[in-house]
Amino acid sequence: MNHPNDELQFLRELVDEHASIAGDVLQIADNLWAIHGYIPVDCDVLTAEFDSYDKAAHALAQLSPRSRRLDDS
């Protein structure tokens, strides 16, 4: 699994490319958590995976508010 800082950087790059990130963390398996978002070409997709809820929530908290989906206000 990637380092949480690598995942955060990837999320920031997606936002720079006009993706929007949902404001929640999803559990997708035992010890596997994800942040999802909207990418114009692919629509709703998983954008980053983490091995704990805390790591995912921390990464999400580090993103700029401008990255959030408009419907997640």
Residue pairs with C-beta under 8 A, 6 or more apart in sequence:
1 49
1 50
1 51
2 10
2 49
4 50
4 55
4 58
4 59
7 48
7 49
7 50
7 59
8 48
8 59
8 62
8 63
10 47
10 48
11 21
11 35
11 37
11 47
11 48
11 59
11 63
11 67
12 63
12 67
14 21
14 37
14 39
14 47
15 21
15 63
15 64
15 66
15 67
17 39
18 40
19 37
19 38
19 39
19 40
19 47
19 67
20 37
20 38
20 67
20 68
20 69
20 70
21 35
21 36
21 37
21 47
21 60
21 63
21 67
21 68
21 69
22 35
22 36
22 37
22 38
22 68
22 69
22 72
23 60
23 68
23 69
23 72
24 35
24 36
24 60
24 72
25 33
25 34
25 35
25 53
25 56
25 57
25 60
26 33
26 34
26 35
26 36
26 46
27 33
27 34
27 53
28 34
28 46
28 49
31 51
31 52
32 49
32 50
32 51
33 49
33 50
33 51
33 52
33 53
33 55
33 56
34 46
34 47
34 48
34 49
34 50
34 56
35 46
35 47
35 48
35 50
35 56
35 59
35 60
36 44
36 45
36 46
36 47
37 44
37 45
37 47
37 69
38 44
38 45
38 69
39 45
39 47
48 56
48 59
50 56
50 59
